[in-house]
């Protein structure tokens, strides 16, 4: 990694190794923030699902409904 950083500085892509590290840290911090936001969104959706007052549907009911829907839906050819 050190060799790659030095190469990028030598070819002029970055002014210094410090600049490379600052860019890397900003990118890492942004990625971490985006990851945390995605997790928060997933947790919120799970929470809403758990708090949903509608009655739970059994897997057997779900499959029954899907099969009924499939029987009613014409097959495209």
N, CA and C atoms as a LAMMPS dump frame, in Angstrom:
ITEM: TIMESTEP
0
ITEM: NUMBER OF ATOMS
231
ITEM: BOX BOUNDS ff ff ff
-5.0000000000000000e+02 5.0000000000000000e+02
-5.0000000000000000e+02 5.0000000000000000e+02
-5.0000000000000000e+02 5.0000000000000000e+02
ITEM: ATOMS id mol type element x y z
1 1 1 N 0.821 -1.193 0
2 1 2 C 0 0 0
3 1 3 C 0.865 1.257 0
4 2 1 N 1.96 1.186 0.762
5 2 2 C 2.861 2.335 0.823
6 2 3 C 3.431 2.617 -0.566
7 3 1 N 3.81 1.549 -1.281
8 3 2 C 4.37 1.727 -2.625
9 3 3 C 3.339 2.364 -3.554
10 4 1 N 2.087 1.949 -3.451
11 4 2 C 1.03 2.517 -4.284
12 4 3 C 0.822 3.992 -3.964
13 5 1 N 0.838 4.331 -2.697
14 5 2 C 0.685 5.738 -2.295
15 5 3 C 1.826 6.567 -2.867
16 6 1 N 3.05 6.074 -2.7
17 6 2 C 4.225 6.801 -3.212
18 6 3 C 4.149 6.952 -4.725
19 7 1 N 3.693 5.916 -5.413
20 7 2 C 3.567 5.972 -6.874
21 7 3 C 2.571 7.05 -7.28
22 8 1 N 1.441 7.127 -6.594
23 8 2 C 0.427 8.126 -6.925
24 8 3 C 0.947 9.543 -6.7
25 9 1 N 1.767 9.727 -5.683
26 9 2 C 2.367 11.043 -5.435
27 9 3 C 3.4 11.345 -6.522
28 10 1 N 4.211 10.355 -6.859
29 10 2 C 5.261 10.55 -7.867
30 10 3 C 4.695 10.895 -9.24
31 11 1 N 3.56 10.305 -9.607
32 11 2 C 2.99 10.598 -10.927
33 11 3 C 2.17 11.88 -10.911
34 12 1 N 2.056 12.502 -9.744
35 12 2 C 1.393 13.796 -9.656
36 12 3 C -0.102 13.744 -9.39
37 13 1 N -0.613 12.568 -9.125
38 13 2 C -2.058 12.478 -8.839
39 13 3 C -2.38 13.147 -7.512
40 14 1 N -1.475 13.064 -6.574
41 14 2 C -1.623 13.714 -5.264
42 14 3 C -0.357 14.5 -4.968
43 15 1 N -0.517 15.55 -4.178
44 15 2 C 0.633 16.403 -3.854
45 15 3 C 1.524 15.787 -2.79
46 16 1 N 0.941 14.953 -1.918
47 16 2 C 1.722 14.368 -0.827
48 16 3 C 1.035 13.117 -0.313
49 17 1 N 1.782 12.35 0.482
50 17 2 C 1.184 11.17 1.1
51 17 3 C 0.07 11.589 2.062
52 18 1 N 0.222 12.729 2.691
53 18 2 C -0.821 13.223 3.594
54 18 3 C -2.13 13.45 2.84
55 19 1 N -2.033 13.985 1.626
56 19 2 C -3.239 14.212 0.843
57 19 3 C -3.918 12.883 0.513
58 20 1 N -3.126 11.876 0.161
59 20 2 C -3.683 10.558 -0.129
60 20 3 C -4.431 10.033 1.097
61 21 1 N -3.808 10.166 2.244
62 21 2 C -4.434 9.671 3.473
63 21 3 C -5.692 10.455 3.823
64 22 1 N -5.676 11.763 3.595
65 22 2 C -6.89 12.562 3.86
66 22 3 C -8.038 12.113 2.958
67 23 1 N -7.732 11.895 1.676
68 23 2 C -8.757 11.433 0.734
69 23 3 C -9.27 10.057 1.163
70 24 1 N -8.357 9.191 1.539
71 24 2 C -8.751 7.847 1.971
72 24 3 C -9.636 7.915 3.222
73 25 1 N -9.278 8.764 4.165
74 25 2 C -10.068 8.894 5.392
75 25 3 C -11.444 9.473 5.106
76 26 1 N -11.522 10.489 4.246
77 26 2 C -12.83 11.068 3.898
78 26 3 C -13.717 10.016 3.232
79 27 1 N -13.124 9.242 2.332
80 27 2 C -13.874 8.189 1.644
81 27 3 C -14.348 7.142 2.644
82 28 1 N -13.472 6.705 3.51
83 28 2 C -13.822 5.713 4.526
84 28 3 C -14.92 6.243 5.444
85 29 1 N -14.784 7.485 5.885
86 29 2 C -15.788 8.072 6.775
87 29 3 C -17.145 8.183 6.074
88 30 1 N -17.144 8.57 4.8
89 30 2 C -18.395 8.649 4.033
90 30 3 C -19.024 7.267 3.907
91 31 1 N -18.198 6.27 3.589
92 31 2 C -18.707 4.901 3.463
93 31 3 C -19.297 4.415 4.787
94 32 1 N -18.63 4.707 5.877
95 32 2 C -19.123 4.301 7.198
96 32 3 C -20.447 4.995 7.521
97 33 1 N -20.544 6.262 7.177
98 33 2 C -21.784 7.008 7.424
99 33 3 C -22.93 6.445 6.583
100 34 1 N -22.656 6.151 5.316
101 34 2 C -23.68 5.58 4.449
102 34 3 C -24.111 4.208 4.949
103 35 1 N -23.156 3.416 5.416
104 35 2 C -23.466 2.099 5.97
105 35 3 C -24.36 2.24 7.196
106 36 1 N -24.019 3.171 8.073
107 36 2 C -24.825 3.405 9.276
108 36 3 C -26.238 3.861 8.913
109 37 1 N -26.354 4.7 7.89
110 37 2 C -27.677 5.166 7.444
111 37 3 C -28.499 4.002 6.884
112 38 1 N -27.842 3.121 6.107
113 38 2 C -28.557 1.953 5.575
114 38 3 C -29.034 1.05 6.703
115 39 1 N -28.171 0.821 7.69
116 39 2 C -28.57 -0.009 8.834
117 39 3 C -29.725 0.621 9.598
118 40 1 N -29.669 1.923 9.798
119 40 2 C -30.747 2.615 10.505
120 40 3 C -32.058 2.481 9.735
121 41 1 N -32.003 2.586 8.415
122 41 2 C -33.209 2.449 7.597
123 41 3 C -33.765 1.034 7.691
124 42 1 N -32.888 0.042 7.656
125 42 2 C -33.33 -1.347 7.775
126 42 3 C -33.951 -1.591 9.146
127 43 1 N -33.288 -1.086 10.184
128 43 2 C -33.828 -1.263 11.539
129 43 3 C -35.181 -0.574 11.694
130 44 1 N -35.332 0.59 11.071
131 44 2 C -36.609 1.305 11.139
132 44 3 C -37.698 0.497 10.444
133 45 1 N -37.377 -0.078 9.288
134 45 2 C -38.366 -0.896 8.575
135 45 3 C -38.741 -2.125 9.389
136 46 1 N -37.76 -2.734 10.019
137 46 2 C -38.052 -3.899 10.866
138 46 3 C -38.942 -3.476 12.031
139 47 1 N -38.616 -2.341 12.634
140 47 2 C -39.424 -1.836 13.74
141 47 3 C -40.859 -1.577 13.329
142 48 1 N -41.028 -0.944 12.16
143 48 2 C -42.391 -0.69 11.664
144 48 3 C -43.119 -1.997 11.41
145 49 1 N -42.405 -2.97 10.9
146 49 2 C -43.014 -4.264 10.634
147 49 3 C -43.441 -4.939 11.94
148 50 1 N -42.572 -4.894 12.929
149 50 2 C -42.903 -5.508 14.224
150 50 3 C -44.048 -4.775 14.916
151 51 1 N -44.145 -3.475 14.688
152 51 2 C -45.201 -2.673 15.323
153 51 3 C -46.503 -2.674 14.526
154 52 1 N -46.513 -3.302 13.361
155 52 2 C -47.693 -3.303 12.496
156 52 3 C -48.859 -3.976 13.22
157 53 1 N -49.979 -3.273 13.369
158 53 2 C -51.091 -3.839 14.123
159 53 3 C -51.888 -4.894 13.35
160 54 1 N -51.637 -5.011 12.068
161 54 2 C -52.377 -6.007 11.289
162 54 3 C -52.007 -7.41 11.778
163 55 1 N -52.933 -8.33 11.685
164 55 2 C -52.643 -9.696 12.159
165 55 3 C -51.581 -10.36 11.285
166 56 1 N -50.801 -11.229 11.905
167 56 2 C -49.766 -11.961 11.179
168 56 3 C -50.427 -12.958 10.238
169 57 1 N -49.771 -13.254 9.143
170 57 2 C -50.269 -14.224 8.175
171 57 3 C -49.318 -15.415 8.205
172 58 1 N -49.862 -16.591 8.314
173 58 2 C -49.019 -17.786 8.355
174 58 3 C -48.409 -18.031 6.984
175 59 1 N -47.316 -18.768 6.96
176 59 2 C -46.68 -19.079 5.675
177 59 3 C -47.616 -19.922 4.815
178 60 1 N -48.411 -20.771 5.428
179 60 2 C -49.364 -21.571 4.658
180 60 3 C -50.366 -20.657 3.95
181 61 1 N -50.861 -19.635 4.658
182 61 2 C -51.786 -18.68 4.046
183 61 3 C -51.125 -17.919 2.904
184 62 1 N -49.888 -17.542 3.109
185 62 2 C -49.163 -16.813 2.067
186 62 3 C -49.065 -17.666 0.809
187 63 1 N -48.641 -18.928 0.963
188 63 2 C -48.513 -19.803 -0.202
189 63 3 C -49.865 -20.058 -0.855
190 64 1 N -50.908 -20.205 -0.043
191 64 2 C -52.246 -20.381 -0.593
192 64 3 C -52.642 -19.188 -1.461
193 65 1 N -52.384 -17.988 -0.935
194 65 2 C -52.722 -16.773 -1.683
195 65 3 C -51.906 -16.663 -2.968
196 66 1 N -50.624 -16.996 -2.878
197 66 2 C -49.774 -16.94 -4.073
198 66 3 C -50.237 -17.937 -5.126
199 67 1 N -50.564 -19.156 -4.696
200 67 2 C -51.036 -20.163 -5.642
201 67 3 C -52.355 -19.732 -6.277
202 68 1 N -53.263 -19.157 -5.487
203 68 2 C -54.54 -18.678 -6.026
204 68 3 C -54.304 -17.566 -7.036
205 69 1 N -53.396 -16.677 -6.707
206 69 2 C -53.061 -15.579 -7.627
207 69 3 C -52.473 -16.141 -8.923
208 70 1 N -51.603 -17.13 -8.801
209 70 2 C -50.97 -17.727 -9.986
210 70 3 C -52.013 -18.401 -10.864
211 71 1 N -53.007 -19.039 -10.258
212 71 2 C -54.06 -19.692 -11.041
213 71 3 C -54.915 -18.68 -11.795
214 72 1 N -55.114 -17.476 -11.195
215 72 2 C -55.936 -16.434 -11.829
216 72 3 C -55.173 -15.662 -12.9
217 73 1 N -53.852 -15.655 -12.832
218 73 2 C -53.029 -14.843 -13.736
219 73 3 C -52.706 -15.618 -15.001
220 74 1 N -53.095 -15.089 -16.177
221 74 2 C -52.783 -15.786 -17.423
222 74 3 C -51.281 -15.786 -17.689
223 75 1 N -50.831 -16.846 -18.297
224 75 2 C -49.408 -16.999 -18.631
225 75 3 C -49.144 -16.253 -19.938
226 76 1 N -48.138 -15.386 -19.96
227 76 2 C -47.767 -14.657 -21.181
228 76 3 C -46.97 -15.587 -22.085
229 77 1 N -47.278 -15.515 -23.354
230 77 2 C -46.541 -16.383 -24.307
231 77 3 C -45.914 -15.567 -25.381
